[in-house]
Amino acid sequence: MREPESSSPDQALKIASISTPEDLIAFRTLNEEWITRFFSLEEADRQQLGDPLGQIIRPGGQIFMARLDGRSVGCVALRPSGEGEFEVSKMAVSPELRGQGIGRRLLTHAIEQARLLGARRLSLGSSTRLGSAVHLYERLGFQHLAPERRPVTPYARADVFMELEL
């Protein structure tokens, strides 16, 4: 299912599904930048970023790219994680554009698309080292999971787990 592009009159930002080989490269590049800036690439990162079509799209997920004047400046993925559930994953924004609302637009778009896909719940794993991201998730309604409800994760960096009931 192809969703319409969303754009803002005050900004030339457009968000749409990944669609070109260049998008795949940008998805990898944007994510490798933030991960290596704060942490180190882990095996699960290498698998998803090395084969996003096989790891995210083919199992029923989506990847959305934010473009500003035709240049890919951000991304976010929805990975199927169960019946009616998706994990919000691999959200990134170009370093020079962080703090300008692009992450919020990407996440809002992903939430809207998850609803269109019939999702009942979104989940995510993050890190206390990414305070701005955690704050954004909280502002958009994600709730912290109690320790006994936290999922097993392949990421050593993940110490914040949240979900959003749709």
C-alpha positions as CSV (number, residue, x, y, z in Angstrom):
1,M,0.0,0.0,0.0
2,R,1.5,3.3,-1.0
3,E,0.7,6.3,1.2
4,P,0.5,9.9,0.0
5,E,3.5,12.1,0.6
6,S,3.0,14.6,3.5
7,S,4.6,18.0,3.4
8,S,4.4,21.2,5.3
9,P,3.7,24.6,3.7
10,D,6.4,26.2,5.9
11,Q,9.0,23.7,4.9
12,A,9.8,21.8,1.8
13,L,10.0,18.5,3.8
14,K,8.3,15.5,2.2
15,I,7.9,12.1,3.8
16,A,7.3,9.0,1.7
17,S,8.1,5.3,1.5
18,I,11.5,4.2,0.6
19,S,11.5,3.8,-3.2
20,T,15.0,4.0,-4.8
21,P,18.4,2.4,-4.4
22,E,19.6,5.8,-3.3
23,D,17.0,5.7,-0.4
24,L,18.5,2.4,0.7
25,I,22.0,4.0,0.8
26,A,20.7,7.0,2.7
27,F,18.8,4.8,5.2
28,R,22.1,3.0,6.0
29,T,24.2,6.2,6.0
30,L,21.9,8.2,8.3
31,N,21.6,5.3,10.8
32,E,25.3,4.5,10.8
33,E,26.1,8.1,11.6
34,W,24.0,8.4,14.8
35,I,24.8,4.9,15.9
36,T,28.6,5.3,15.6
37,R,28.4,8.8,17.1
38,F,26.9,7.5,20.4
39,F,27.5,3.8,20.4
40,S,28.9,1.1,18.1
41,L,27.3,-0.9,15.4
42,E,26.0,-4.2,16.6
43,E,25.2,-7.4,14.7
44,A,21.4,-6.6,14.5
45,D,22.3,-3.1,13.1
46,R,24.5,-4.7,10.4
47,Q,21.8,-7.2,9.4
48,Q,19.0,-4.5,9.2
49,L,21.1,-1.9,7.5
50,G,22.8,-4.4,5.2
51,D,19.5,-5.8,4.0
52,P,16.6,-3.5,4.8
53,L,14.4,-5.0,2.1
54,G,14.8,-8.5,3.5
55,Q,14.9,-7.6,7.2
56,I,12.1,-4.9,7.3
57,I,10.1,-4.5,4.1
58,R,9.5,-8.1,3.0
59,P,8.3,-9.3,6.4
60,G,5.6,-6.6,6.2
61,G,7.3,-3.5,7.5
62,Q,7.8,0.0,6.1
63,I,10.6,2.4,5.8
64,F,9.9,6.1,5.4
65,M,12.3,8.8,4.1
66,A,12.2,12.5,4.9
67,R,13.4,14.6,1.9
68,L,14.2,18.2,2.0
69,D,14.6,19.7,-1.5
70,G,15.0,16.2,-2.9
71,R,17.8,15.2,-0.4
72,S,17.2,12.4,2.1
73,V,17.6,14.0,5.5
74,G,15.8,11.5,7.8
75,C,14.3,8.1,8.1
76,V,12.2,5.7,10.3
77,A,11.2,2.1,10.0
78,L,8.2,0.1,11.2
79,R,9.2,-3.5,11.8
80,P,6.5,-6.1,12.3
81,S,6.9,-7.5,15.9
82,G,3.7,-9.5,16.3
83,E,0.0,-9.6,15.3
84,G,-1.1,-6.0,15.0
85,E,2.2,-4.8,16.4
86,F,5.2,-2.9,15.0
87,E,8.5,-1.8,16.4
88,V,9.6,1.8,15.6
89,S,13.2,1.4,14.5
90,K,16.1,3.0,12.9
91,M,14.9,6.6,13.2
92,A,17.6,9.1,12.2
93,V,17.9,12.7,11.1
94,S,20.9,14.4,9.5
95,P,23.1,15.9,12.2
96,E,22.9,19.5,10.8
97,L,19.1,19.4,10.8
98,R,18.4,17.9,14.3
99,G,16.2,20.0,16.6
100,Q,14.1,21.3,13.7
101,G,11.1,19.1,14.0
102,I,12.0,16.5,11.4
103,G,12.1,13.6,13.9
104,R,8.7,14.6,15.2
105,R,7.3,14.7,11.6
106,L,8.8,11.3,10.8
107,L,7.5,9.7,14.0
108,T,4.0,11.2,13.6
109,H,4.0,9.9,10.0
110,A,5.0,6.4,11.1
111,I,2.3,6.4,13.8
112,E,-0.3,7.4,11.2
113,Q,0.9,4.8,8.8
114,A,0.9,2.1,11.5
115,R,-2.8,2.9,12.1
116,L,-3.5,2.6,8.4
117,L,-1.8,-0.8,8.5
118,G,-4.2,-1.9,11.3
119,A,-1.6,-1.8,14.1
120,R,-2.9,-1.9,17.7
121,R,0.4,-1.2,19.3
122,L,3.8,0.3,18.6
123,S,6.9,-0.5,20.7
124,L,10.5,0.8,20.7
125,G,13.8,0.4,22.4
126,S,16.1,3.4,23.0
127,S,18.7,4.6,25.3
128,T,18.9,7.1,28.2
129,R,21.9,8.6,26.3
130,L,19.4,9.8,23.6
131,G,17.4,12.1,25.9
132,S,15.9,14.2,23.1
133,A,14.6,11.1,21.4
134,V,13.1,9.7,24.6
135,H,11.5,13.0,25.3
136,L,10.0,13.1,21.8
137,Y,8.5,9.6,22.3
138,E,7.0,10.7,25.6
139,R,5.5,13.8,24.0
140,L,3.8,11.7,21.3
141,G,2.2,9.4,23.9
142,F,4.7,6.5,24.2
143,Q,4.7,5.0,27.8
144,H,7.6,3.5,29.5
145,L,7.4,-0.2,30.1
146,A,7.8,-1.6,33.6
147,P,11.0,-3.7,34.0
148,E,9.1,-7.0,34.0
149,R,7.5,-6.1,30.7
150,R,10.7,-5.2,28.9
151,P,11.4,-7.4,25.9
152,V,14.6,-9.2,25.1
153,T,16.6,-7.1,22.7
154,P,19.7,-7.7,20.6
155,Y,21.0,-4.2,21.4
156,A,23.4,-3.7,24.3
157,R,22.7,0.1,24.1
158,A,18.9,-0.3,24.7
159,D,17.9,0.6,28.3
160,V,14.6,2.4,27.6
161,F,11.6,0.5,26.4
162,M,8.3,2.1,25.5
163,E,5.0,1.4,23.8
164,L,2.1,3.3,22.3
165,E,-1.4,1.8,22.3
166,L,-3.2,2.8,19.0
